[in-house]
Amino acid sequence: GEYSDYKLHVEWRWPEEPTNSGVLLHITGEDQIWPLCIEAQLRHGSAGDLVTMGQGSKITVNGIEYATPPGRLALGIAKQHPSSENPAGQWNSYDIICEQDTIRLYVNGVLQNTGTQSNRQRGSIGLQSEGGPIEFRNIYLEPIR
């Protein structure tokens, strides 16, 4: 389905060596490995980063517009505070609030990033596993309106 204006809660942990993952927001277009979307990064040490994925994906952070450059798959925008992740083996929580063109990322209760003027405001949601085992639990979606 397609979703917009919601709060998404996801809990995750690394059962072994921490690697890379992500929560893909507002996926649109063709079904492909790197879809058009905005990613809430889960790479170990980088949870809270925002990523524009695919050509044409844009979002503004701290007054600067970021867009995936030509010839690139994605562009990462660093989180705003030191990592608030727990060590491998412990559970973490992501609270992702998508309201109109704004995306806010909370990692274990810490607001790590706020993106505005996103041109991806609705679409499917995906959970990524990239590079190693990751476990998810307590995933829920609440509409804001």
N, C-alpha and C positions, 0 to 999 in steps of 0.2 A: 503494500500500500504506500500511499504518499502521505507524509505528515508535515504539519507546520504548527507553530505556536504551541510548544510543549515543554515539559520538563522530563528529561530522561535520566534515570538513575541506573548506573551499572557498577557492579562490584567485580574486581579482578584480582588475581594473584598469579605469581610465577611459581609453579611447583618445583622447578629446577632452576637452571641458570636463566636470569632475566634476559629477554631479547627484545622483540619489536612487535607492536600490535597497534591498533587504532580503532576508533569509533568513527565510522563514515556517516556524515550527516548530509541530508538533502541530495541523495544520489539521483541523478537524472541522466537521460540519454541512453546510449547503448549499454548492454550488459558486457562489461569488460573488466580485466584485472585491475586497471587503474581508472575507475569511473570518474565522471564529472561530479565533484562534491567538495565539501569542506570537511577536513578530517580533524577530529579531536585526538591528538597524538597520545599514544600509550607506550612509545619506545621508552625503555627503562631510563630513568633520569630526565625524561623530557615530557612526562605527562603534564598537560596544560598548554603545550605548544598548539598553535593552530596551523593547519596546512591547507593551502589552496591546491586542489588536485584537478588536473586537466586544464586544457586551454580555455581561457575566458573566465575561470573562477576568480572572484575578487572579494576582498574584505579589507576593512580599514581598522587599524589598531593604533591607538595614541595619535590619531590625526594623519597617519601615513597609510596610503592605499597600497595594498599588496596584491599582485596578480601573478599567476603562473607565467613565467617568461616563455617566449617562443622557443620551441625545441626542448623544453623541459617538461617532465611529468608533473612536477609539484614544486611548491615553494613553502618552506617552513618559516613560521613567525614565532620567535621564542616566547616562552611564558614570562610573566612579569616579576616573579619572585623565585627564590631558591626552591629546589624540589621539596614538595610536601608528601612524597611517596614513602610508603613503608618498605622495609627490607623484603627481599624474596621470601616466599613462604607465608607472608602475612597478607591479609586482605586489605584492599584499597577501595575507596569509593570515588566515582565520578558523578557529579551532578552537573548536567548539561542543560542550560536553559536557552531555548531558541524562541525568541519573541520578535515577530516581524523580521527586520533585517539585522537583528542583534543576536549574537551567540556569546554566552557566558560559560566559562569552564571552571568548575570548582573541583579541586583534587583534595580529598580528605578534609573538606570544609574550607579550604583556602581558595579564594578567588584568584586563579592563576592567569586568566586572560579574558579580555572582553573585545570582541570584534563587532564592528558596526558596518552598516552600508553593504552587507553581504548581498551579492547578486544571486546567491543560492539560498532561497527562503523556504522551499518545500521539496519533498522528495522522499525516497526510501531511506532506511537506516541500515547500516551494515556493521558487523563486528569482524575485525580482521585478525588473522593469525599469520605472522610473518617471521619466520626464522626459528621458532621454537614453541614448546607447549605453553599455553596460557589457559587459565580457568576463569569462567565467568559465573556469577550467581546474582540473584535478586535484581533482575532487570525489570524495570517497570517504566511505563510511559504515562504521563498525566497531561491531559490537555490544559492549556492556560486559559483558553476562552471556551 
